[in-house]
Amino acid sequence: MHMTSSDDSNGRSGSANAREPIGVAVLGCGSIAISHFAGWRRLQQAGQIRLEVVCDNDPERAHAAAEQYGAASAATDFEEVVRRPEVKAIGICLPHHMHLPAILAAARAGKHVLCEKPLALNLDEAVQAIRACREAGVVLMTANRDRFEPHARAVKRIIDSGLLGEVNLVLERHMLHKNVLTQAAHNNMGWKLKRSNAGGGALHRDGVYYIDSLLFWAGSEVAHVTGAEFDNFLWNTEEIETTSHVLFRYKSGAIGVFEMVWCLQGPHIREVTINGSEGYLRLSGAIGDDATITVHSRKLGLHVLDDPRVIRAFEECYYQRPADAHPDRVGEALTLRIPYAAGFHAQEVEFLSAIREGREAESSGIDGARALELVEGAYTSARERRAIDFPLRDWAALAATARRGSPA
């Protein structure tokens, strides 16, 4: 990754000195920004950043956020904010249709970008964003916080350890009661009901978080979407779906099934099952609460899982024999209790590390686009009633696009 090595005369953000705090601006002070601000505040207290400015089209909200989270100033014009020389990195928490304009403005100004998911309204916009940042020599990271949370790191470690063998089936059911009509009627969020502003509904807005995790866990690209179904159950929204169900195949040969539902009449449900040739795991919880992971494997006792990122969880695990031992099934279970920790701070730490080290960030712009690719493929599959082969864009060529410098 080749990026600018120091600030040039145009105020472009190059490689940041590891001992100097990085100047950050946050664009958008709505509900999702609150979680981002909590992470930025911790980093400011640790001397890693300076929160230079917060920006929102509502000046009262911008000034309130600046006062609450310790920003040096408040503003209402993001085009002006990204040109400020003290700002080196941008956090984008704007409505979806404003992601691309903000990314392009930041890239023109030579500023690194952490953009809330989804990266853009669609794949064409995502490609524009990625290309602009690569040509400008700046980091572009997608804020897919789920993969940075302790349960996701534990799942990844378990798969990579070989406890499950070769993964052949990945299933996730994510169901909650989300009153999108009430939500849209408050806090200037009516844009979320319009496809032209939001890009889509349950799958596009919330599903991309968890699709990113499914791709991260499996370590394989998607070969094709076999089929998908969508509807607007319960809320009768005119332009966006409230329930989504997708069947797909990984290039590794594993089958994937993903469901993102907003019309559940009851408490939320998150269930993940990942099956392999040597065992399987089940994840439950991890949607703002603690998670439980149960692992069945023929290899238990032969592996020591010591990843420091999840050591606290493994200290709380215990072994138990299944009630119904069967010669054709695995013989032992490992249950992990994993305390919840939101991934916003961890993703912001990764963003700063990528800037300082002059490298691609984990959950890069291309990673965000690949999650969006599955969403777009599912929409097309449902609309045209056919399988959709991947990739939908030439990601390898885009990743090989020459960068114009190397960050600090």
Residue, then its C-alpha position, 0 to 999 in steps of 0.5 A: m500500500h503506497m501512500t503519502s508519507s507526510d502532510d503536503s502543502n495542500g494539507r493532505s494527511g499522510s503518515a501520522n507520527a506514532r507519538e502525535p495524536i491524530g486530528v479527527a472530525v466526525l460528520g453527522c451527530g445522529s443516533i449512530a454517532i453516539s456510539h462512535f463518539a464513545g470510542w473517540r472519547r476514550l481515544q482522546q483521553a488516551g492521547q491518541i486523537r484530538l476531536e477537532v470538530v463535529c459536524d451536523n446540518d442541525p447547528e444545535r445538535a452539532h454544538a451539543a455534541a461538541e460540548q458533550y464529547g469534548a470536540a474543539s469546535a462544531a460546524t454545519d458544512f462538511e465540505e469546509v470541515v474536511r479541508r481544515p488542515e488540523v483534521k487528518a481523519i474523518g468519521i462518517c455517520l451521515p445518512h446513506h445517500m451522503h456517504l459517497p459525497a462525504i468520502l469523495a470530499a475527504a479523498r480530495a482533501g487527502k483525509h483518511v476515512l472511517c465510514e459507517k456501514p453500508l459503505a454506499l447506496n450501491l456497488d457503483e458508488a462503493v467502487q467510486a469511493i474505493r477508487a477515489c481513496r486509493e488514488a488519493g493515497v488515504v485509508l478507507m475503512t468500513a465501520n463493520r463493528d460486529r467483526f471487532e466484538p469479542h464474540a466475533r473474534a472468538v468464532k474466528r479463532i475457533i474456526d482458524s484453530g481447526l476445531l471444526g475442520e473444513v467448514n461446509l455450512v454457515l447459518e445466521r438468523h437475526m430477528l428483532h422487532k424494529n418499528v421503522l415507522t416510529q423510528a422514521a417519524h423522530n429525529n429527522m430519520g424519514w430518509k430511512l424509508k426511501r430506497s433512494n436515500a437508504g439503499g434498502g431495508a433490513l438486509h441493506r441497513d442492518g444485514v451488511y454488519y452480519i454478512d461482513s462477519l459471515l465472510f470474515w469467519a468463513g475466509s471465503e468469497v461468495a460464488h453465487v446467490t442461489g435465491a432470496e425472498f423479501d417482504n414488508f411484513l408488519w410495517n407495510t413499508e412501500e420501498i424497503e423490506t422488513t424481512s430478508h432471506v438469502l441462500f448462497r454458496y461460498k467459493s470454498g463450497a460451503i453453503g450460506v443461509f442468512e436471515m435479517v428480520w425486523c418484524l419479529q413479534g417478541p424479544h430479539i433473536r440471534e443464532v449462528t450455526i457453523n458446521g464443519s467436517e470435525g464439529y460445529l459451533r452455535l452462537s447465541g446472543a451478541i446483539g447488545d448483550d453477552a454471547t454464548i458459544t457452544v463448540h462440539s468437536r472431535k478435536l477438543g482437548l487437542h487445541v489450546l485457544d489462547d488468543p489474548r483478544v478473547i482470553r477473558a471469555f475462555e477463562e469463563c468456559y467449561y466442558q460438559r458431556p452431552a446428555d445423549a452420547h452417540p457413536d456417530r456424533v462428537g463426544e464433548a462440548l465446550t461452552l464459552r460465556i463471552p461478556y458483551a463489548a461494543g466494537f466501536h472502540a476496537q474498530e477505531v483503534e484499528f483505523l488509527s493503526a492502519i493510518r500510522e502503519g501505512r497499511e490497509a485497514e481490516s474491514s477495508g473499503i473493499d470488505g465493505a463493498r463485498a458485503l454490499e455485493l451480497v446484498e445487491g446480488a440478493y436483491t437482483s436474485a429475488r427480482e429476476r427469480r434466478a441465481i446470480d454469479f459473483p463477483l459483480r465487480d473486478w475486486a482484484a483489479l480494484a485492489a491492485t489500483a496503484r496508490r499515490g503515496s504512503p501514510a504516516 
